[in-house]
Amino acid sequence: MSQNEIVTDVVIVGAGPVGLFAVFELGLLDIKCHLVDILDRPGGQCAELYPEKPIYDIPGFPMITGQGLVDNLMQQIAPFGPEFHFGRMVTSLTRLEDGSFRLTTDADETFLCKAVVIAAGGGSFQAKRPPVEGIEAYEGQSVFYAVRRMEDFRDHDLVIVGGGDSALDWTLNLQPLAKSLTLVHRRDEFRAAPASVNEMRRLVAEGKVKLLIGQIGSVEGADGQLGAVTIKTAEGEVKLPATRMMPFFGLTMKLGPVGDWGLELNDNLIAVDTAKFQSSVPGVFAIGDINAYPGKLKLILSGFHEAALMAQAAKSIVSPGERVIFQYTTSSTKLQKKLGVA
């Protein structure tokens, strides 16, 4: 086994609400999980697209915000110690001769597991590329759409583009590390949390952050390394030294590499049965918005139900021959001990 190989029972692709609840259902059956998500935090669409938006159809919660639901789920699964791998995309899935699976990510990690659960929502979030000629040549080397390691930005001339939470959060977090930091937004109004905007404006007033109202005009550099960017403003063009740039132009949904994994698809969704929520490949399950079956409703609560049935089926794969006695968390002291509430 190589140094980068991680061995576990189940790999869950996607750390949105349904992927998180799958950890709970699998954990009750003593199944260990690793989760891989392209975003830099748990919660999927809930955390990324509507963290403060109220949700009214989660059983037992007349109203809960997207982030509130994610926070509760993280607390609920904490006893099972799931391991998260953020800022990564699963690029390949291979079924081995013994029926187990090998998954690889774009961060050069390899997972070996007995079952795979795809809980990737509508697919993978892909960063929207700014309309700047030649930017592709710098991507992954000096232009980044997510932060994996803050240290990678230390002592760089950093340009962050955008006006939402991601742009403001990373402006505040990376400013102490950067040689210089310029925030660029097309207007002097921001969609981010007011506290973050106020803190950014304080740093601008102190001369620690430069704020430019405008848009990226062009980039220049060589061999994948940025040297400077030109910003188009109302007053004219401004050229800035820039060795790292982070454009936050929002996200778009794509099925991504999942479409190349040899799974039967139905209108770009993974076809599953309704007893196990298993795909056309034995041992690969799909739950939540990524799956398709007759009568499917794209609701979070539907995904929770799918996770429960998937877990029962996965148990027979992870622990073949082991007799499973169905138990209720309200009455089973064994389950309550697992949850730390006995």
C-alpha positions as CSV (number, residue, x, y, z in Angstrom):
1,M,0.0,0.0,0.0
2,S,1.5,3.4,-1.0
3,Q,1.8,6.3,1.4
4,N,-1.1,8.2,-0.2
5,E,-3.5,5.2,0.0
6,I,-6.3,5.5,2.6
7,V,-8.2,2.4,3.5
8,T,-11.8,2.7,4.9
9,D,-15.2,1.0,4.8
10,V,-17.1,3.5,2.7
11,V,-16.2,6.7,0.8
12,I,-19.0,9.2,0.5
13,V,-18.6,11.6,-2.5
14,G,-20.3,14.8,-1.4
15,A,-20.6,16.4,2.0
16,G,-24.0,18.1,1.7
17,P,-26.8,17.4,4.2
18,V,-27.6,13.9,2.7
19,G,-23.9,12.9,2.6
20,L,-23.6,14.0,6.2
21,F,-26.7,12.1,7.4
22,A,-25.3,9.0,5.6
23,V,-22.4,9.1,8.1
24,F,-25.0,8.8,10.9
25,E,-26.9,5.9,9.4
26,L,-23.6,4.1,8.5
27,G,-22.1,4.9,11.9
28,L,-25.0,3.2,13.7
29,L,-23.9,0.0,11.9
30,D,-20.2,0.4,12.8
31,I,-19.2,1.5,9.3
32,K,-16.4,4.0,9.0
33,C,-16.5,6.7,6.4
34,H,-14.3,9.2,4.6
35,L,-16.0,12.1,2.8
36,V,-14.7,13.9,-0.3
37,D,-16.1,17.2,-1.4
38,I,-15.0,19.8,-4.0
39,L,-16.0,22.6,-1.7
40,D,-13.8,23.9,1.2
41,R,-16.4,23.1,4.0
42,P,-19.2,20.7,4.7
43,G,-22.8,21.5,3.7
44,G,-22.9,21.4,-0.1
45,Q,-25.5,23.8,-1.6
46,C,-26.9,24.6,1.9
47,A,-23.6,26.1,3.1
48,E,-22.4,27.5,-0.2
49,L,-25.6,28.9,-1.9
50,Y,-28.0,29.7,0.9
51,P,-26.4,29.5,4.4
52,E,-28.8,32.1,5.8
53,K,-31.9,31.1,3.8
54,P,-34.7,29.5,5.9
55,I,-35.8,25.9,5.2
56,Y,-39.3,25.0,6.3
57,D,-39.7,21.3,5.3
58,I,-37.1,19.6,7.6
59,P,-39.2,17.3,10.0
60,G,-39.2,18.6,13.5
61,F,-37.9,22.1,12.6
62,P,-40.6,24.6,11.7
63,M,-37.7,26.7,10.4
64,I,-34.0,26.2,10.2
65,T,-31.3,28.0,8.1
66,G,-29.2,26.1,5.6
67,Q,-26.1,26.6,7.8
68,G,-28.1,25.7,11.0
69,L,-29.0,22.4,9.4
70,V,-25.4,21.7,8.5
71,D,-24.2,22.6,12.0
72,N,-26.8,20.3,13.6
73,L,-25.8,17.4,11.2
74,M,-22.1,17.9,12.0
75,Q,-22.9,17.7,15.7
76,Q,-25.1,14.6,15.2
77,I,-22.3,12.7,13.3
78,A,-19.4,13.8,15.6
79,P,-19.5,10.5,17.7
80,F,-18.6,8.6,14.5
81,G,-15.5,10.5,13.8
82,P,-15.9,10.9,10.0
83,E,-12.8,12.1,8.1
84,F,-13.2,14.9,5.6
85,H,-11.2,15.7,2.5
86,F,-12.2,19.2,1.3
87,G,-11.2,21.0,-1.9
88,R,-10.9,17.8,-3.8
89,M,-12.7,16.2,-6.7
90,V,-12.9,12.4,-7.1
91,T,-11.5,11.9,-10.6
92,S,-11.7,8.1,-11.1
93,L,-13.6,5.1,-9.7
94,T,-12.4,1.6,-10.4
95,R,-14.0,-1.7,-9.2
96,L,-11.3,-4.2,-8.3
97,E,-11.5,-8.0,-8.9
98,D,-12.5,-8.7,-5.3
99,G,-15.5,-6.3,-5.6
100,S,-13.9,-3.5,-3.6
101,F,-13.2,0.0,-5.1
102,R,-10.3,2.3,-5.7
103,L,-11.0,6.0,-6.0
104,T,-8.5,8.7,-6.8
105,T,-8.8,12.5,-6.3
106,D,-7.2,15.5,-8.1
107,A,-5.1,15.9,-4.9
108,D,-3.2,12.6,-5.7
109,E,-5.0,10.7,-2.9
110,T,-6.1,7.1,-3.4
111,F,-8.9,5.5,-1.4
112,L,-9.5,1.8,-1.1
113,C,-13.0,0.9,0.2
114,K,-15.7,-1.7,0.2
115,A,-18.6,0.5,-0.9
116,V,-19.1,4.0,-2.4
117,V,-21.9,6.4,-1.7
118,I,-22.4,9.2,-4.2
119,A,-24.2,12.1,-2.6
120,A,-23.1,14.8,-4.9
121,G,-26.3,16.8,-5.2
122,G,-26.7,17.9,-8.8
123,G,-23.1,17.0,-9.5
124,S,-19.9,18.8,-8.6
125,F,-19.6,22.5,-8.1
126,Q,-17.3,24.0,-10.7
127,A,-16.0,27.5,-10.3
128,K,-17.1,30.0,-12.9
129,R,-14.1,31.2,-14.9
130,P,-13.8,34.9,-15.3
131,P,-13.9,36.1,-19.0
132,V,-10.2,36.9,-19.2
133,E,-8.2,35.8,-22.2
134,G,-5.5,33.3,-21.5
135,I,-6.4,32.7,-17.8
136,E,-6.5,28.9,-18.3
137,A,-2.7,28.9,-18.6
138,Y,-2.4,30.1,-14.9
139,E,-5.0,27.9,-13.3
140,G,-3.8,25.7,-10.6
141,Q,-0.4,27.4,-10.5
142,S,-1.0,31.0,-9.7
143,V,-4.8,31.4,-10.3
144,F,-6.9,29.5,-7.8
145,Y,-10.7,29.1,-7.3
146,A,-10.4,27.7,-3.7
147,V,-7.9,27.7,-0.9
148,R,-6.4,24.3,0.1
149,R,-3.4,25.7,2.1
150,M,-3.2,29.2,3.3
151,E,0.6,29.0,3.5
152,D,0.6,28.8,-0.3
153,F,-0.3,32.5,-0.4
154,R,2.2,33.7,2.1
155,D,4.4,36.7,0.9
156,H,2.6,36.9,-2.4
157,D,1.0,39.9,-4.1
158,L,-2.6,38.6,-4.0
159,V,-5.6,39.8,-6.0
160,I,-9.0,38.6,-4.9
161,V,-12.0,39.2,-7.2
162,G,-15.6,39.1,-6.1
163,G,-18.1,40.5,-3.6
164,G,-19.6,37.5,-1.8
165,D,-18.7,35.6,1.4
166,S,-15.9,33.6,-0.2
167,A,-14.1,36.7,-1.5
168,L,-14.5,38.6,1.8
169,D,-13.7,35.7,4.0
170,W,-10.4,35.0,2.2
171,T,-9.6,38.7,2.1
172,L,-9.7,38.8,5.9
173,N,-8.0,35.4,6.4
174,L,-5.2,35.9,3.9
175,Q,-4.4,39.6,4.5
176,P,-2.0,38.9,7.4
177,L,0.0,36.4,5.2
178,A,0.1,38.3,1.9
179,K,2.8,40.7,0.8
180,S,0.0,42.8,-0.6
181,L,-3.7,42.2,-1.0
182,T,-6.1,43.9,-3.4
183,L,-9.8,43.2,-3.5
184,V,-11.6,43.9,-6.8
185,H,-15.3,44.1,-7.2
186,R,-17.4,45.5,-10.0
187,R,-19.4,47.8,-7.6
188,D,-19.0,49.2,-4.1
189,E,-21.7,47.0,-2.7
190,F,-21.1,43.5,-1.3
191,R,-23.2,40.4,-0.8
192,A,-21.1,39.1,2.1
193,A,-21.9,39.2,5.8
194,P,-22.1,42.8,7.0
195,A,-19.5,42.1,9.7
196,S,-17.0,40.9,7.1
197,V,-17.6,43.9,4.9
198,N,-17.1,46.3,7.9
199,E,-13.8,44.5,8.8
200,M,-12.7,44.7,5.2
201,R,-13.4,48.5,5.1
202,R,-11.4,48.9,8.3
203,L,-8.4,47.2,6.7
204,V,-8.8,49.4,3.7
205,A,-8.9,52.5,5.8
206,E,-5.7,51.4,7.6
207,G,-4.0,50.8,4.3
208,K,-3.7,47.0,4.8
209,V,-6.0,46.1,1.9
210,K,-6.5,47.9,-1.4
211,L,-10.1,48.1,-2.7
212,L,-10.6,48.7,-6.4
213,I,-14.0,49.1,-8.0
214,G,-13.8,47.6,-11.5
215,Q,-13.2,44.3,-13.4
216,I,-10.2,42.3,-14.5
217,G,-9.1,43.4,-18.0
218,S,-6.1,41.2,-18.6
219,V,-3.4,39.1,-17.0
220,E,0.3,38.7,-17.8
221,G,3.1,36.4,-16.8
222,A,5.0,33.4,-18.0
223,D,5.1,29.6,-17.6
224,G,1.9,29.5,-15.5
225,Q,3.1,32.2,-13.1
226,L,1.3,35.5,-12.9
227,G,3.3,38.7,-12.8
228,A,0.6,41.4,-13.0
229,V,-3.1,42.0,-13.7
230,T,-4.8,45.0,-15.3
231,I,-8.1,46.2,-13.7
232,K,-10.6,48.3,-15.7
233,T,-12.0,51.0,-13.5
234,A,-14.3,54.0,-14.3
235,E,-11.2,56.2,-14.2
236,G,-9.2,54.0,-16.5
237,E,-6.9,51.0,-16.4
238,V,-4.9,50.1,-13.3
239,K,-2.0,47.7,-13.5
240,L,-1.2,45.7,-10.3
241,P,1.6,43.4,-9.3
242,A,0.0,40.0,-8.8
243,T,1.6,36.7,-8.2
244,R,-1.6,35.0,-7.0
245,M,-5.1,35.6,-8.1
246,M,-8.4,34.2,-6.7
247,P,-11.5,34.9,-8.7
248,F,-14.8,34.2,-6.9
249,F,-17.4,34.5,-9.6
250,G,-19.8,31.9,-8.1
251,L,-20.3,28.3,-8.9
252,T,-22.0,26.2,-11.6
253,M,-23.2,22.6,-11.3
254,K,-21.8,19.9,-13.6
255,L,-22.1,16.1,-13.4
256,G,-18.3,16.1,-13.7
257,P,-16.2,12.9,-13.7
258,V,-19.2,10.9,-12.2
259,G,-20.5,10.7,-15.8
260,D,-17.5,8.7,-16.8
261,W,-17.7,6.0,-14.1
262,G,-19.7,3.5,-16.1
263,L,-22.9,3.9,-14.1
264,E,-26.3,3.8,-15.8
265,L,-27.6,7.3,-16.2
266,N,-31.1,8.6,-16.6
267,D,-31.2,12.2,-17.9
268,N,-27.7,12.9,-16.4
269,L,-28.7,11.4,-13.0
270,I,-27.6,8.0,-11.6
271,A,-30.3,5.4,-12.0
272,V,-30.9,3.5,-8.7
273,D,-33.4,0.9,-7.3
274,T,-35.7,1.9,-4.5
275,A,-34.8,-0.9,-2.0
276,K,-31.1,-0.1,-1.7
277,F,-30.5,3.0,-3.8
278,Q,-27.8,1.1,-5.5
279,S,-26.6,2.0,-8.9
280,S,-26.1,-0.4,-11.9
281,V,-22.7,-1.2,-10.3
282,P,-23.0,-3.4,-7.2
283,G,-21.5,-1.6,-4.2
284,V,-22.0,1.9,-5.6
285,F,-24.9,3.7,-4.1
286,A,-26.4,7.1,-5.0
287,I,-28.5,9.2,-2.6
288,G,-30.0,12.7,-2.8
289,D,-30.4,14.9,-5.8
290,I,-27.9,13.0,-7.9
291,N,-30.1,9.9,-8.2
292,A,-33.1,9.1,-10.3
293,Y,-36.0,6.6,-9.8
294,P,-39.7,6.6,-10.4
295,G,-41.5,9.1,-8.2
296,K,-38.3,10.8,-7.1
297,L,-38.8,14.0,-5.2
298,K,-35.7,16.3,-4.9
299,L,-36.1,17.1,-1.2
300,I,-33.5,16.9,1.6
301,L,-35.9,14.7,3.6
302,S,-36.1,12.2,0.7
303,G,-32.3,12.0,0.8
304,F,-32.4,11.2,4.5
305,H,-34.7,8.3,3.9
306,E,-32.5,7.0,1.0
307,A,-29.5,7.2,3.3
308,A,-31.2,4.9,5.9
309,L,-32.0,2.2,3.4
310,M,-28.6,2.5,1.7
311,A,-26.8,2.0,5.0
312,Q,-28.7,-1.3,5.6
313,A,-27.6,-2.6,2.2
314,A,-24.0,-1.3,2.6
315,K,-23.7,-3.2,5.8
316,S,-24.1,-6.6,4.0
317,I,-21.2,-5.6,1.7
318,V,-18.9,-4.2,4.4
319,S,-19.6,-7.1,6.8
320,P,-20.8,-10.0,4.7
321,G,-22.5,-12.7,6.8
322,E,-22.9,-10.6,9.9
323,R,-26.4,-10.7,11.2
324,V,-27.9,-7.3,11.6
325,I,-30.7,-6.8,14.2
326,F,-32.7,-3.7,13.5
327,Q,-32.7,-1.4,16.5
328,Y,-34.2,2.0,17.5
329,T,-32.1,4.8,18.9
330,T,-34.8,5.5,21.4
331,S,-34.6,2.1,23.1
332,S,-31.3,0.5,22.2
333,T,-28.6,1.1,24.8
334,K,-26.1,-0.2,22.4
335,L,-26.9,2.5,19.9
336,Q,-27.1,5.1,22.6
337,K,-23.5,4.2,23.7
338,K,-22.3,4.7,20.2
339,L,-23.9,8.2,20.3
340,G,-22.4,8.9,23.7
341,V,-25.8,9.5,25.3
342,A,-26.3,6.2,27.3
